[in-house]
Amino acid sequence: MADSTAVGAAPPRRHSMREAVLFGGVYGAVLASSLVAALTRYGHTSAEGRGYDAAWVLVTALASALAHGYAHCIAERGPHRRWDAVRSLRDEWPLVTAVLPTVLLLAGAWWGWWPAKGVEYAAFVLNILILFVLGLLTARWAARSWPTAVLMGAGDAVLGLIVVVANALIK
């Protein structure tokens, strides 16, 4: 069997698990916040509406993961093994996982565990906290001191906040 890389072609880049988790976590947290902001702005804040919102956030995350995995397949097109496309799609699980806390908050409002009105603020705070923790972790993994890591995490949370607000205003 011939080598899996053609002459002059770089082998497909494998993303590390850490990179995939961080990328998916950030993408998912921003996506979830943006969707909740948009759905709340144009939707209803009833319990039934929150059930619809939960389903919509989950379906959108699944579609985004599929699109992102597909984009990797296209961008890294070249000689691949048989199941590389499936593995590429499977590797998008961190994005879907990152929206699950928001889905749970919205579904909890639908199930009557807490009031449906105002649950978007809890989802928003939770996702900004996720961005802060991911920023803190990456800074610590990069051997930054704790004070620097906290500042970097706060900066990442603020950047996420800006992106979410911009997305909500655009929609």
Backbone as ProteinMPNN parsed JSONL, in Angstrom:
{"seq_chain_A": "MADSTAVGAAPPRRHSMREAVLFGGVYGAVLASSLVAALTRYGHTSAEGRGYDAAWVLVTALASALAHGYAHCIAERGPHRRWDAVRSLRDEWPLVTAVLPTVLLLAGAWWGWWPAKGVEYAAFVLNILILFVLGLLTARWAARSWPTAVLMGAGDAVLGLIVVVANALIK", "coords_chain_A": {"N_chain_A": [[0.852, -1.177, 0.0], [0.524, 2.231, -0.739], [2.162, 5.186, 0.544], [0.309, 7.405, 2.697], [0.445, 10.074, 2.11], [0.675, 12.373, -0.481], [3.254, 13.28, -2.85], [4.772, 16.267, -1.977], [2.54, 17.075, -0.586], [1.209, 18.029, 2.503], [0.755, 16.08, 5.451], [-2.523, 15.355, 6.838], [-3.522, 17.555, 9.414], [-3.682, 16.711, 12.741], [-5.757, 17.565, 15.34], [-5.093, 18.352, 18.696], [-6.488, 16.86, 21.659], [-6.819, 18.648, 23.75], [-6.794, 21.112, 22.392], [-9.106, 20.78, 20.81], [-11.098, 20.578, 22.793], [-10.896, 23.079, 24.05], [-11.385, 24.848, 21.881], [-13.951, 23.972, 21.071], [-15.318, 24.387, 23.484], [-15.187, 27.195, 23.873], [-16.386, 28.088, 21.49], [-18.894, 26.843, 21.704], [-19.912, 27.992, 24.115], [-20.11, 30.715, 23.434], [-21.822, 30.5, 21.231], [-24.141, 29.392, 22.465], [-24.867, 31.458, 24.273], [-25.333, 33.561, 22.476], [-27.456, 32.519, 20.98], [-29.453, 32.215, 22.953], [-29.785, 34.877, 23.678], [-30.766, 35.946, 21.263], [-33.08, 34.375, 20.858], [-34.555, 35.018, 23.129], [-34.94, 37.715, 22.785], [-36.594, 37.843, 20.534], [-38.503, 35.983, 21.02], [-40.743, 34.2, 23.169], [-41.094, 34.301, 26.718], [-42.214, 32.286, 28.142], [-42.829, 29.139, 29.858], [-43.282, 27.098, 27.99], [-42.159, 28.262, 25.752], [-39.49, 28.301, 26.537], [-38.885, 25.6, 26.485], [-38.975, 25.127, 23.739], [-36.856, 26.841, 23.072], [-34.708, 25.498, 24.314], [-34.596, 23.135, 22.796], [-34.057, 24.261, 20.302], [-31.513, 25.461, 20.701], [-29.966, 23.183, 21.183], [-30.292, 21.724, 18.748], [-29.203, 23.572, 16.964], [-26.564, 23.645, 17.883], [-25.785, 21.018, 17.296], [-26.034, 21.099, 14.494], [-24.117, 23.067, 13.965], [-21.797, 21.774, 14.853], [-21.731, 19.668, 13.041], [-21.413, 21.13, 10.648], [-18.94, 22.337, 11.169], [-17.245, 20.109, 11.467], [-17.509, 19.06, 8.9], [-16.378, 21.162, 7.453], [-13.733, 20.912, 8.301], [-13.144, 18.487, 7.048], [-13.224, 19.256, 4.361], [-11.324, 21.362, 4.289], [-9.001, 20.055, 4.983], [-8.627, 18.325, 2.995], [-7.392, 15.63, 1.235], [-5.246, 12.828, 0.841], [-6.844, 10.453, 2.702], [-7.625, 8.208, 5.361], [-10.096, 5.599, 5.551], [-12.129, 6.17, 7.572], [-11.714, 8.787, 8.358], [-13.319, 11.07, 7.862], [-15.603, 10.581, 9.401], [-14.413, 10.481, 11.935], [-13.56, 13.112, 12.093], [-15.987, 14.488, 12.302], [-16.93, 13.368, 14.676], [-15.086, 14.4, 16.455], [-16.037, 16.869, 17.123], [-17.48, 16.914, 19.451], [-16.933, 18.499, 21.817], [-18.014, 21.058, 21.3], [-20.808, 20.624, 21.228], [-21.146, 19.626, 23.803], [-20.51, 21.88, 25.305], [-22.757, 23.509, 25.074], [-24.66, 22.225, 26.523], [-25.074, 22.88, 29.357], [-26.542, 25.283, 29.097], [-28.742, 24.384, 27.646], [-29.813, 22.689, 29.577], [-30.501, 24.567, 31.572], [-32.516, 26.033, 30.215], [-34.328, 23.948, 29.618], [-34.933, 23.189, 32.221], [-36.411, 25.39, 33.051], [-38.579, 25.044, 31.392], [-39.567, 22.644, 32.412], [-40.438, 23.55, 34.805], [-38.762, 23.83, 36.985], [-37.567, 26.18, 37.742], [-38.276, 29.717, 37.44], [-39.378, 30.687, 34.183], [-39.12, 33.183, 33.076], [-36.482, 35.349, 32.796], [-34.478, 33.426, 32.919], [-32.617, 33.534, 30.976], [-30.646, 35.272, 31.83], [-29.261, 33.839, 33.765], [-28.247, 31.823, 32.132], [-26.619, 33.332, 30.491], [-24.707, 34.362, 32.343], [-23.607, 31.929, 33.202], [-22.392, 31.001, 30.818], [-20.498, 33.015, 30.337], [-18.961, 32.591, 32.579], [-17.986, 30.046, 31.929], [-16.343, 30.758, 29.755], [-14.472, 32.328, 31.138], [-13.283, 30.378, 32.818], [-12.178, 28.635, 30.901], [-10.321, 30.382, 29.708], [-8.696, 30.869, 31.934], [-7.71, 28.266, 32.41], [-6.25, 27.769, 30.017], [-4.287, 29.709, 30.241], [-2.961, 28.874, 32.578], [-2.041, 26.375, 31.698], [-0.21, 27.284, 29.928], [1.802, 27.991, 31.555], [1.513, 30.385, 32.974], [1.467, 32.716, 35.711], [-0.715, 32.566, 38.627], [-2.056, 35.101, 39.18], [-1.759, 36.354, 36.647], [-3.026, 34.479, 35.037], [-5.658, 34.652, 35.991], [-6.282, 37.265, 35.209], [-6.07, 36.942, 32.433], [-8.104, 35.08, 32.009], [-10.284, 36.659, 32.784], [-10.107, 38.616, 30.822], [-10.658, 37.043, 28.558], [-13.296, 36.353, 29.151], [-14.492, 38.883, 29.024], [-14.062, 39.507, 26.321], [-15.635, 37.48, 25.201], [-18.115, 38.321, 26.168], [-18.397, 40.727, 24.746], [-18.56, 39.729, 22.113], [-20.917, 38.223, 22.28], [-22.832, 40.202, 22.939], [-22.594, 41.824, 20.67], [-23.466, 39.993, 18.706], [-26.112, 39.642, 19.564], [-27.146, 42.196, 19.192], [-26.886, 42.509, 16.434], [-28.611, 40.586, 15.436]], "CA_chain_A": [[0.0, 0.0, 0.0], [1.32, 3.452, -0.868], [2.138, 6.142, 1.655], [-0.956, 8.141, 2.692], [0.629, 11.472, 1.718], [1.184, 12.543, -1.839], [4.482, 14.052, -2.924], [4.537, 17.699, -1.847], [1.343, 17.365, 0.209], [1.385, 17.872, 3.943], [-0.217, 15.148, 6.023], [-3.609, 16.045, 7.522], [-3.171, 17.982, 10.769], [-4.546, 16.187, 13.798], [-5.906, 18.516, 16.425], [-4.968, 17.706, 19.992], [-7.728, 16.83, 22.423], [-6.887, 19.907, 24.496], [-7.181, 22.141, 21.435], [-10.5, 20.547, 20.432], [-11.957, 20.903, 23.937], [-10.888, 24.531, 24.24], [-12.08, 25.456, 20.749], [-15.373, 23.638, 21.176], [-15.881, 25.036, 24.67], [-15.362, 28.631, 23.6], [-17.379, 28.221, 20.414], [-20.201, 26.448, 22.241], [-20.385, 28.972, 25.099], [-20.514, 31.928, 22.707], [-22.999, 30.134, 20.439], [-25.29, 29.246, 23.362], [-25.271, 32.784, 24.75], [-25.878, 34.327, 21.349], [-28.765, 31.963, 20.641], [-30.402, 32.554, 24.011], [-30.073, 36.307, 23.558], [-31.615, 36.151, 20.091], [-34.375, 33.736, 21.078], [-35.276, 35.775, 24.147], [-35.292, 39.02, 22.218], [-37.664, 37.713, 19.555], [-39.407, 34.903, 21.383], [-41.558, 34.335, 24.366], [-40.379, 33.862, 27.92], [-43.052, 31.327, 28.852], [-42.212, 27.821, 30.058], [-43.327, 26.382, 26.711], [-41.163, 28.911, 24.891], [-38.154, 27.875, 26.963], [-38.697, 24.245, 25.964], [-38.625, 25.325, 22.333], [-35.513, 27.425, 23.048], [-33.748, 24.439, 24.65], [-34.47, 22.264, 21.62], [-33.431, 25.029, 19.232], [-30.095, 25.61, 21.015], [-29.327, 21.879, 20.98], [-30.27, 21.411, 17.314], [-28.252, 24.48, 16.328], [-25.222, 23.184, 18.248], [-25.515, 19.815, 16.5], [-25.816, 21.535, 13.111], [-22.823, 23.766, 13.921], [-20.752, 20.753, 14.961], [-21.697, 18.978, 11.749], [-20.826, 22.045, 9.666], [-17.528, 22.529, 11.476], [-16.57, 18.866, 11.105], [-17.492, 18.997, 7.438], [-15.392, 22.15, 7.007], [-12.417, 20.295, 8.498], [-12.957, 17.488, 5.989], [-12.942, 19.957, 3.109], [-10.082, 22.128, 4.419], [-7.87, 19.137, 5.115], [-8.818, 17.318, 1.952], [-6.181, 15.018, 0.74], [-5.335, 11.382, 1.07], [-7.34, 10.131, 4.035], [-8.039, 6.837, 5.612], [-11.518, 5.366, 5.336], [-13.046, 6.741, 8.561], [-11.269, 10.115, 8.793], [-14.436, 12.019, 7.844], [-16.437, 10.288, 10.577], [-13.644, 10.924, 13.106], [-13.571, 14.57, 12.091], [-17.289, 14.89, 12.837], [-16.985, 12.933, 16.071], [-14.209, 15.252, 17.251], [-16.731, 18.124, 17.438], [-18.296, 16.742, 20.654], [-16.831, 19.564, 22.827], [-18.928, 22.142, 20.966], [-22.142, 20.233, 21.678], [-21.092, 19.523, 25.263], [-20.462, 23.226, 25.894], [-24.085, 24.124, 25.108], [-25.57, 21.445, 27.364], [-25.55, 23.599, 30.547], [-27.58, 26.234, 28.685], [-29.913, 23.58, 27.312], [-30.375, 22.237, 30.85], [-31.16, 25.718, 32.198], [-33.752, 26.31, 29.488], [-35.239, 22.816, 29.821], [-35.391, 23.273, 33.608], [-37.493, 26.387, 33.077], [-39.715, 24.4, 30.729], [-40.094, 21.632, 33.334], [-40.946, 24.212, 35.995], [-37.81, 23.781, 38.094], [-37.34, 27.58, 38.095], [-39.081, 30.581, 36.569], [-38.943, 30.793, 32.782], [-38.766, 34.572, 32.799], [-35.199, 35.724, 33.384], [-33.493, 32.342, 32.914], [-31.557, 33.881, 30.027], [-29.549, 35.92, 32.555], [-28.476, 32.752, 34.366], [-27.518, 31.177, 31.029], [-25.595, 34.282, 30.068], [-23.651, 34.352, 33.369], [-22.965, 30.617, 33.153], [-21.517, 30.918, 29.647], [-19.361, 33.908, 30.564], [-18.121, 31.866, 33.545], [-17.29, 28.994, 31.165], [-15.263, 31.419, 29.017], [-13.458, 32.695, 32.115], [-12.576, 29.156, 33.249], [-11.356, 28.163, 29.777], [-9.191, 31.305, 29.611], [-7.834, 30.597, 33.084], [-7.031, 26.988, 32.174], [-5.235, 27.88, 28.964], [-3.176, 30.498, 30.777], [-2.202, 28.024, 33.503], [-1.344, 25.37, 30.889], [0.897, 27.993, 29.291], [2.732, 28.296, 32.657], [1.348, 31.738, 33.496], [1.213, 32.762, 37.154], [-2.139, 32.65, 38.943], [-2.632, 36.433, 38.909], [-1.82, 36.575, 35.202], [-4.049, 33.58, 34.508], [-6.966, 35.222, 36.334], [-6.476, 38.415, 34.318], [-6.317, 36.434, 31.081], [-9.451, 34.508, 32.028], [-11.221, 37.788, 32.807], [-10.066, 39.208, 29.486], [-11.39, 36.161, 27.647], [-14.717, 36.497, 29.474], [-14.935, 40.177, 28.493], [-14.139, 39.359, 24.862], [-16.84, 36.681, 24.938], [-19.252, 39.2, 26.425], [-18.487, 41.65, 23.611], [-19.021, 38.973, 20.952], [-22.33, 37.851, 22.497], [-23.64, 41.427, 22.827], [-22.597, 42.199, 19.253], [-24.353, 39.058, 17.995], [-27.507, 39.918, 19.937], [-27.558, 43.46, 18.571], [-26.968, 42.301, 14.986], [-29.806, 39.779, 15.147]], "C_chain_A": [[0.888, 1.227, 0.0], [1.186, 4.31, 0.378], [0.874, 6.995, 1.555], [-0.793, 9.613, 2.335], [1.232, 11.527, 0.328], [2.466, 13.364, -1.784], [4.129, 15.536, -2.869], [3.315, 18.063, -1.025], [1.645, 17.118, 1.677], [0.373, 16.862, 4.462], [-1.326, 15.923, 6.738], [-3.204, 16.359, 8.968], [-4.179, 17.402, 11.744], [-4.577, 17.208, 14.922], [-5.799, 17.759, 17.742], [-6.308, 17.755, 20.704], [-7.898, 18.137, 23.191], [-7.365, 21.036, 23.586], [-8.657, 22.005, 21.048], [-11.458, 20.923, 21.56], [-12.025, 22.409, 24.141], [-11.641, 25.235, 23.116], [-13.58, 25.218, 20.862], [-16.033, 24.301, 22.366], [-16.148, 26.511, 24.449], [-16.462, 28.831, 22.567], [-18.776, 27.919, 20.95], [-20.759, 27.45, 23.234], [-20.86, 30.248, 24.417], [-21.773, 31.652, 21.893], [-24.236, 30.063, 21.329], [-25.784, 30.6, 23.857], [-25.915, 33.601, 23.645], [-27.281, 33.834, 20.983], [-29.812, 32.321, 21.692], [-30.776, 34.028, 23.93], [-31.024, 36.566, 22.391], [-33.002, 35.559, 20.309], [-35.208, 34.497, 22.105], [-35.771, 37.101, 23.582], [-36.5, 38.912, 21.297], [-38.692, 36.639, 19.904], [-40.237, 35.23, 22.602], [-40.763, 33.822, 25.555], [-41.248, 32.934, 28.766], [-42.298, 30.009, 29.015], [-42.19, 27.043, 28.743], [-42.293, 26.954, 25.741], [-39.752, 28.49, 25.25], [-37.872, 26.442, 26.542], [-38.303, 24.28, 24.496], [-37.2, 25.869, 22.218], [-34.448, 26.371, 23.325], [-33.508, 23.533, 23.443], [-33.73, 22.986, 20.499], [-31.931, 25.188, 19.465], [-29.368, 24.289, 20.762], [-29.226, 21.526, 19.501], [-29.258, 22.302, 16.588], [-26.817, 24.076, 16.649], [-24.845, 21.939, 17.443], [-25.241, 20.182, 15.039], [-24.473, 22.253, 12.97], [-21.668, 22.777, 13.999], [-20.613, 19.995, 13.641], [-21.035, 19.854, 10.69], [-19.335, 22.226, 9.915], [-16.723, 21.278, 11.131], [-16.453, 18.701, 9.598], [-16.459, 19.971, 6.872], [-13.967, 21.615, 7.186], [-12.14, 19.272, 7.396], [-12.566, 18.155, 4.678], [-11.581, 20.651, 3.18], [-8.852, 21.225, 4.449], [-7.948, 18.033, 4.072], [-7.478, 16.85, 1.421], [-6.323, 13.525, 0.941], [-5.734, 11.111, 2.515], [-7.592, 8.643, 4.134], [-9.562, 6.784, 5.559], [-12.417, 6.142, 6.29], [-12.633, 8.127, 9.036], [-12.408, 11.13, 8.822], [-15.336, 11.816, 9.063], [-15.723, 10.743, 11.846], [-13.637, 12.446, 13.22], [-14.883, 15.104, 12.655], [-17.406, 14.535, 14.316], [-16.173, 13.854, 16.97], [-14.845, 16.591, 17.614], [-17.584, 18.016, 18.704], [-18.116, 17.864, 21.677], [-17.767, 20.75, 22.559], [-20.327, 21.828, 21.488], [-22.184, 20.163, 23.205], [-21.14, 20.895, 25.921], [-21.826, 23.9, 25.935], [-25.035, 23.4, 26.053], [-25.969, 22.144, 28.667], [-26.654, 24.605, 30.226], [-28.865, 25.496, 28.343], [-30.597, 23.114, 28.592], [-31.089, 23.379, 31.577], [-32.505, 26.017, 31.531], [-34.776, 25.197, 29.679], [-35.771, 22.817, 31.254], [-36.505, 24.294, 33.774], [-38.758, 25.817, 32.437], [-40.378, 23.399, 31.665], [-40.611, 22.23, 34.64], [-40.012, 24.165, 37.19], [-37.489, 25.18, 38.611], [-38.132, 28.438, 37.125], [-38.486, 30.693, 35.159], [-38.498, 32.213, 32.451], [-37.468, 34.906, 33.531], [-34.143, 34.638, 33.378], [-32.35, 32.644, 31.936], [-30.384, 34.558, 30.724], [-28.653, 34.876, 33.225], [-27.645, 32.045, 33.292], [-26.358, 32.057, 30.57], [-24.419, 34.275, 31.046], [-22.894, 33.027, 33.34], [-21.99, 30.523, 31.974], [-20.323, 31.855, 29.749], [-18.406, 33.268, 31.573], [-17.341, 30.742, 32.855], [-16.122, 29.597, 30.389], [-14.133, 31.83, 29.955], [-12.624, 31.473, 32.512], [-11.688, 28.625, 32.121], [-10.142, 29.06, 29.58], [-8.196, 31.089, 30.73], [-7.035, 29.315, 32.868], [-5.942, 27.104, 31.117], [-4.039, 28.687, 29.449], [-2.325, 29.668, 31.741], [-1.435, 26.947, 32.741], [-0.159, 25.986, 30.165], [1.898, 28.503, 30.326], [2.669, 29.751, 33.108], [1.105, 31.666, 34.994], [-0.298, 32.859, 37.391], [-2.715, 34.042, 38.704], [-2.763, 36.733, 37.415], [-2.915, 35.718, 34.582], [-5.454, 34.11, 34.796], [-7.27, 36.419, 35.434], [-6.769, 37.964, 32.885], [-7.709, 35.813, 30.979], [-10.508, 35.6, 32.007], [-11.261, 38.469, 31.434], [-10.818, 38.37, 28.477], [-12.893, 36.258, 27.888], [-15.27, 37.809, 28.914], [-15.04, 40.124, 26.969], [-15.369, 38.547, 24.461], [-18.103, 37.5, 25.126], [-19.466, 40.159, 25.255], [-19.047, 40.933, 22.381], [-20.513, 38.64, 21.093], [-23.226, 39.08, 22.346], [-23.712, 41.866, 21.372], [-23.516, 41.293, 18.45], [-25.825, 39.34, 18.294], [-28.001, 41.196, 19.28], [-27.73, 43.313, 17.065], [-28.251, 41.567, 14.627], [-30.999, 40.573, 15.515]], "O_chain_A": [[1.912, 1.248, 0.684], [0.238, 4.182, 1.152], [0.412, 7.281, 0.451], [-1.785, 10.338, 2.261], [2.182, 10.81, 0.015], [2.733, 14.055, -0.801], [3.281, 16.004, -3.629], [3.07, 19.245, -0.785], [2.263, 16.117, 2.038], [-0.75, 16.798, 3.962], [-1.09, 17.04, 7.2], [-2.615, 15.522, 9.652], [-5.386, 17.583, 11.587], [-3.532, 17.657, 15.393], [-6.343, 16.664, 17.888], [-7.158, 18.589, 20.393], [-9.004, 18.67, 23.27], [-8.234, 21.822, 23.965], [-9.373, 23.003, 20.969], [-12.508, 21.517, 21.314], [-13.103, 22.954, 24.379], [-12.449, 26.125, 23.377], [-14.378, 26.15, 20.762], [-17.183, 24.732, 22.278], [-17.215, 27.016, 24.798], [-17.362, 29.65, 22.756], [-19.725, 28.655, 20.679], [-21.955, 27.737, 23.208], [-21.897, 30.8, 24.782], [-22.688, 32.474, 21.865], [-25.276, 30.62, 20.979], [-26.987, 30.859, 23.86], [-26.931, 34.259, 23.864], [-28.178, 34.632, 20.71], [-30.935, 32.691, 21.35], [-31.942, 34.389, 24.094], [-31.983, 37.326, 22.529], [-34.001, 36.195, 19.97], [-36.426, 34.606, 21.963], [-36.883, 37.542, 23.873], [-37.346, 39.806, 21.284], [-39.644, 36.42, 19.155], [-40.396, 36.387, 22.993], [-39.861, 32.998, 25.401], [-41.038, 32.814, 29.973], [-41.261, 29.793, 28.388], [-41.191, 26.401, 28.418], [-41.639, 26.214, 25.006], [-38.905, 28.338, 24.369], [-36.722, 26.102, 26.267], [-37.407, 23.554, 24.065], [-36.426, 25.419, 21.373], [-33.411, 26.342, 22.663], [-32.368, 23.207, 23.112], [-32.882, 22.399, 19.827], [-31.15, 25.064, 18.522], [-28.278, 24.278, 20.189], [-28.174, 21.074, 19.048], [-28.54, 21.837, 15.702], [-25.944, 24.155, 15.784], [-23.716, 21.822, 16.966], [-24.325, 19.64, 14.421], [-23.771, 22.071, 11.976], [-20.673, 22.924, 13.29], [-19.503, 19.719, 13.188], [-20.196, 19.381, 9.924], [-18.549, 22.264, 8.968], [-15.635, 21.38, 10.563], [-15.425, 18.258, 9.087], [-15.749, 19.643, 5.922], [-13.103, 21.834, 6.337], [-11.027, 19.204, 6.874], [-11.68, 17.676, 3.969], [-10.777, 20.547, 2.253], [-7.782, 21.614, 3.982], [-7.399, 16.946, 4.253], [-6.561, 17.641, 1.201], [-7.422, 13.028, 1.185], [-5.027, 11.505, 3.442], [-7.747, 7.935, 3.14], [-10.226, 7.82, 5.526], [-13.399, 6.73, 5.838], [-13.164, 8.603, 10.039], [-12.456, 11.97, 9.721], [-15.776, 12.786, 9.681], [-16.347, 11.323, 12.735], [-13.701, 12.994, 14.32], [-14.881, 16.075, 13.411], [-17.925, 15.32, 15.11], [-16.536, 14.066, 18.128], [-14.241, 17.374, 18.348], [-18.342, 18.938, 19.005], [-19.083, 18.174, 22.373], [-18.257, 21.374, 23.5], [-20.959, 22.674, 22.12], [-23.157, 20.597, 23.822], [-21.746, 21.055, 26.98], [-22.037, 24.789, 26.761], [-26.112, 23.916, 26.353], [-27.126, 22.018, 29.068], [-27.597, 24.759, 31.002], [-29.955, 25.936, 28.71], [-31.824, 23.14, 28.685], [-32.167, 23.177, 32.137], [-33.509, 26.229, 32.211], [-35.96, 25.47, 29.879], [-36.933, 22.481, 31.481], [-37.436, 24.083, 34.551], [-39.869, 26.082, 32.894], [-41.605, 23.309, 31.713], [-41.155, 21.517, 35.483], [-40.441, 24.439, 38.311], [-37.174, 25.349, 39.789], [-38.607, 27.946, 36.101], [-37.271, 30.78, 34.976], [-37.598, 32.412, 31.635], [-37.379, 34.756, 34.75], [-33.01, 34.889, 33.79], [-31.259, 32.085, 32.051], [-29.246, 34.44, 30.269], [-27.43, 35.021, 33.247], [-26.483, 31.71, 33.518], [-25.26, 31.572, 30.3], [-23.264, 34.191, 30.627], [-21.668, 33.012, 33.444], [-20.88, 30.016, 32.13], [-19.235, 31.512, 29.287], [-17.188, 33.387, 31.44], [-16.171, 30.515, 33.164], [-15.033, 29.022, 30.362], [-12.96, 31.695, 29.605], [-11.395, 31.54, 32.535], [-10.557, 28.209, 32.372], [-9.046, 28.566, 29.313], [-6.986, 31.122, 30.506], [-5.829, 29.279, 33.114], [-4.836, 26.595, 31.301], [-2.899, 28.378, 29.1], [-1.097, 29.756, 31.716], [-0.298, 26.634, 33.097], [0.793, 25.285, 29.825], [2.742, 29.345, 30.017], [3.67, 30.294, 33.576], [0.593, 30.664, 35.494], [-1.061, 33.189, 36.483], [-3.77, 34.16, 38.081], [-3.763, 37.301, 36.976], [-3.646, 36.176, 33.704], [-6.338, 34.026, 33.943], [-8.393, 36.565, 34.953], [-7.619, 38.544, 32.209], [-8.407, 35.999, 29.982], [-11.509, 35.488, 31.3], [-12.329, 38.849, 30.952], [-11.536, 38.905, 27.632], [-13.677, 36.246, 26.939], [-16.384, 37.843, 28.392], [-15.999, 40.639, 26.393], [-16.059, 38.886, 23.499], [-19.047, 37.391, 24.344], [-20.6, 40.372, 24.826], [-19.912, 41.471, 21.689], [-21.274, 38.764, 20.134], [-24.269, 39.007, 21.695], [-24.781, 42.241, 20.892], [-24.268, 41.772, 17.601], [-26.675, 39.285, 17.405], [-29.154, 41.27, 18.856], [-28.623, 43.926, 16.481], [-28.9, 41.887, 13.631], [-32.125, 40.102, 15.362]]}, "name": "protein", "num_of_chains": 1, "seq": "MADSTAVGAAPPRRHSMREAVLFGGVYGAVLASSLVAALTRYGHTSAEGRGYDAAWVLVTALASALAHGYAHCIAERGPHRRWDAVRSLRDEWPLVTAVLPTVLLLAGAWWGWWPAKGVEYAAFVLNILILFVLGLLTARWAARSWPTAVLMGAGDAVLGLIVVVANALIK"}
